[in-house]
Amino acid sequence: MRNVGVVSYRLGLVDGVSIEARKWMDALRDLGWRVRTVAGEGPVDVTIRGLCAHDEGPVDVARLRDALAGCDLVIAENILSLPMNPRARDAVAETLRSRSAIIHHHDLPWQRAHLAHEPDPPDDPAWLHVTINDLSRHELHSRGIDAIRLYNHFDCDPPAGRREWTRRLLNVADDERVILAPTRAIPRKNIALAAEVALASGALLWVLGPPEDGYDAEFSRLLGDLGDRQRQGSPPGVTIEDAYAASDAVAVTSTWEGFGNPVMEAFVHERPLVLHSYPVARELLEMGFEVFSPEDPSTIATEFEHPDLARRQRNHRRVRQFLNLHDLPARLDKILGTVPNGSR
């Protein structure tokens, strides 16, 4: 059995990189690989001091090398892509020099204003770069780094959520319309636009995650302006499937996403989607998905009164056609065959 090491700032948690890394790891196990997880935080096989995104001390490089020893392949999940901890980036890059590795890019430094001054991702002849969208692939190419693209994949038959139970916990009446913003409240998520859509369409806005990145005061003002027309946070025991089931529409109003998993999650849960056209969203819409514009809230209000179930089913079928999680092992296997031969 072949061994693969997966290394990142954090793994096994609920952030987007952890979720997508878990899908890859499940696919690798299906393909017969033995997986070893290495990160600065999270429930992993080996925890490395200094590898967490917010660590300020030195990286335990000796332990990092030992953790990846014997791996036939290493997958670096965003740790060489988004330099939230440059020391960790540099330590992983040096450890992987001349070794067979996949550099899985979810975000890139120039895509975040506060990191745009950082250097381009490192490169090595023994590495294969993989992006989650074509925009990033083209941007890397313009900087002299060749990459291939593999979109995120999704469970097209998710468990059914508990609509009535969840709405009771939220103290939402049966005839109340709920627009779900399945996200943290941070500036680039543009929650204010989702609030405008909810107010204009007569719906209540439910923001699932907490405020972060210094957005607390502005978010509090936003909730205050909405009054009783908002809910914030997830009651104990409520799953993401429950949240989608309890909603009548989903709003993704971000100004930037590396992919935007809630877009596809809304489709597989057959919920109408209000989508702000951030750059990668425009790329995803080329697959033929049908969405509502936040610029015209009357259209989602009409959808509430006269649901177009056929549209929802078409969106679901397109996810199944293009981004089905069941297809990930075969697609990943093709990529594995193109990784350059490096040392171990």
Residue pairs with C-beta under 8 A, 6 or more apart in sequence:
1 32
1 33
1 34
2 32
2 33
2 34
2 72
2 73
3 33
3 34
3 36
3 70
3 71
3 72
3 73
4 28
4 33
4 34
4 35
4 36
4 71
4 72
4 73
4 74
4 75
5 35
5 36
5 37
5 38
5 67
5 68
5 71
5 73
5 74
5 75
6 21
6 24
6 25
6 35
6 36
6 37
6 38
6 74
6 75
6 77
7 37
7 38
7 39
7 51
7 64
7 67
7 68
7 74
7 75
7 76
7 77
7 79
7 92
8 17
8 18
8 21
8 38
8 39
8 76
8 77
8 78
8 79
9 17
9 39
9 40
9 41
9 51
9 52
9 53
9 78
9 79
9 84
9 85
9 88
10 17
10 18
10 39
10 40
10 41
10 42
10 52
10 53
11 18
11 21
11 22
11 37
11 38
11 39
11 42
11 43
11 44
11 77
12 18
12 22
12 37
12 39
12 42
12 43
12 44
13 41
13 42
16 106
16 258
16 259
16 261
17 77
17 78
17 106
18 42
19 261
20 77
20 106
20 132
20 152
20 261
21 75
21 77
21 104
23 152
23 153
23 325
23 328
24 75
24 77
24 104
24 328
24 332
25 35
25 37
27 328
27 329
27 332
28 35
28 332
29 35
30 329
31 329
31 332
31 333
31 336
33 73
36 45
36 46
36 67
36 68
36 71
37 44
37 45
37 46
38 44
38 45
38 46
38 48
38 51
38 64
38 67
38 68
39 47
39 48
39 51
39 52
40 47
40 48
40 49
40 50
40 51
40 52
40 53
40 55
40 85
40 88
41 47
41 52
45 67
46 63
46 67
48 59
48 60
48 63
48 64
48 67
49 55
49 57
49 59
49 60
49 63
50 57
50 58
50 59
50 60
50 85
50 87
50 88
50 91
51 59
51 60
51 64
51 79
51 85
51 88
51 91
51 92
52 85
52 88
53 84
53 85
53 88
54 84
54 85
55 85
55 87
55 88
58 87
59 87
59 88
59 91
61 91
61 94
61 95
64 91
64 92
64 95
65 95
68 74
68 95
68 96
68 99
70 344
71 344
72 100
72 344
73 100
73 101
73 102
73 336
73 339
74 96
74 99
74 100
74 101
74 102
75 101
75 102
75 104
76 92
76 96
76 101
76 102
76 103
76 104
77 104
77 106
78 104
78 105
78 106
78 107
79 88
79 89
79 92
80 89
80 92
80 93
80 103
80 105
80 121
80 122
81 103
81 104
81 105
81 106
81 107
81 108
81 109
81 121
82 106
82 107
82 108
82 109
82 112
82 115
83 89
83 109
83 115
83 118
83 119
84 115
86 118
89 122
93 122
93 124
96 124
96 126
96 127
97 124
97 126
98 124
98 125
98 126
98 342
98 343
99 126
99 342
99 343
99 344
100 126
100 127
100 339
100 340
100 341
100 342
100 343
100 344
101 124
101 126
101 127
101 128
101 339
101 342
102 127
102 128
102 129
102 130
102 335
102 339
103 121
103 127
103 128
103 129
103 130
104 130
104 132
105 121
105 129
105 130
105 131
105 132
105 136
105 140
105 147
106 132
106 258
106 259
107 258
108 121
108 136
108 139
108 140
109 115
109 116
109 118
109 119
109 120
109 121
110 116
110 139
111 136
111 139
111 256
111 258
120 143
120 145
121 129
121 140
121 145
123 129
123 144
123 145
124 342
125 340
125 342
126 340
126 341
126 342
126 343
127 340
127 342
128 148
128 335
128 338
128 339
128 340
129 140
129 145
129 146
129 147
129 148
130 147
130 148
130 149
130 150
130 335
131 137
131 140
131 147
131 148
131 149
131 150
132 149
132 150
132 151
132 152
132 258
132 259
133 149
133 151
133 258
133 259
133 280
133 283
134 149
134 283
135 279
135 280
135 283
136 147
136 149
136 258
137 147
137 148
137 149
140 146
140 147
141 147
148 335
148 338
150 331
150 332
150 335
151 259
151 322
151 323
152 259
152 261
152 264
152 323
153 323
153 324
153 325
153 327
153 328
153 331
154 261
154 264
154 265
154 268
154 319
154 323
154 324
154 325
155 268
155 325
156 268
156 316
156 319
156 320
156 324
156 325
156 326
157 268
158 241
158 265
158 268
158 269
159 239
159 241
160 241
160 245
161 239
161 241
161 242
161 243
161 244
161 245
161 246
161 269
162 242
162 245
162 246
163 242
163 245
163 246
164 174
165 242
166 235
166 238
166 242
166 243
166 245
166 246
167 173
167 174
167 176
167 178
167 246
169 235
169 238
170 178
170 206
170 231
170 235
170 246
172 178
172 204
172 231
172 246
176 203
176 204
177 201
177 202
177 203
177 204
177 248
177 249
177 304
178 203
178 204
178 205
178 206
178 231
178 246
178 247
178 248
178 249
179 194
179 197
179 198
179 201
179 203
179 204
179 205
179 206
179 247
179 248
179 249
179 250
179 251
179 274
179 300
180 206
180 208
180 243
180 244
180 246
180 247
180 249
180 250
180 251
180 271
181 189
181 191
181 194
181 205
181 206
181 207
181 208
181 250
181 251
181 252
181 253
182 208
182 209
182 240
182 243
182 244
182 250
182 252
182 262
182 265
183 189
183 191
183 207
183 208
183 209
183 252
183 254
183 262
184 209
184 210
184 211
184 212
185 191
185 207
185 209
185 210
185 211
185 212
185 215
185 219
185 232
186 211
186 212
186 213
186 215
187 213
187 214
187 215
187 218
188 254
188 255
188 256
189 253
189 254
190 253
190 254
190 255
190 276
191 207
191 219
191 222
191 253
192 222
193 251
193 253
193 276
193 294
194 205
194 207
194 251
194 253
194 274
194 294
195 205
195 222
195 225
195 226
195 230
196 294
196 297
197 203
197 251
197 253
197 274
197 294
197 297
197 300
198 204
198 205
198 226
198 229
198 230
198 251
199 226
199 229
200 297
200 298
200 301
201 297
201 298
201 300
201 301
201 304
202 301
202 304
203 248
203 249
203 300
203 301
203 304
204 229
204 230
204 231
205 226
205 229
205 230
205 231
205 251
206 230
206 231
206 232
206 243
206 246
206 247
207 219
207 230
207 231
207 232
207 233
208 233
208 234
208 243
209 233
210 232
210 233
211 219
211 220
223 230
223 232
234 243
240 265
241 269
244 250
244 265
244 266
244 269
244 271
245 269
247 271
248 271
248 272
248 304
249 271
249 272
249 273
249 274
249 292
249 300
249 303
249 304
250 262
250 265
250 266
250 269
250 271
250 272
250 273
250 274
251 273
251 274
251 275
251 294
252 260
252 262
252 263
252 266
252 273
252 274
252 275
252 276
252 281
253 274
253 275
253 276
253 294
254 260
254 276
254 278
255 276
255 278
256 278
256 279
257 278
257 280
257 281
258 280
259 280
259 284
260 278
260 280
260 281
260 284
263 273
263 275
263 281
263 284
263 289
264 319
264 323
266 272
266 273
267 273
267 289
267 312
267 315
267 316
267 318
267 319
268 316
268 319
270 309
270 312
270 313
270 315
270 316
271 312
272 291
272 292
272 300
272 303
272 307
272 308
272 311
272 312
273 289
273 291
273 292
273 315
274 291
274 292
274 293
274 294
274 297
274 300
275 281
275 285
275 291
275 292
275 293
275 294
276 294
277 285
277 293
285 291
287 318
287 322
288 314
288 318
289 315
289 318
290 311
290 314
290 315
292 299
292 300
292 303
293 299
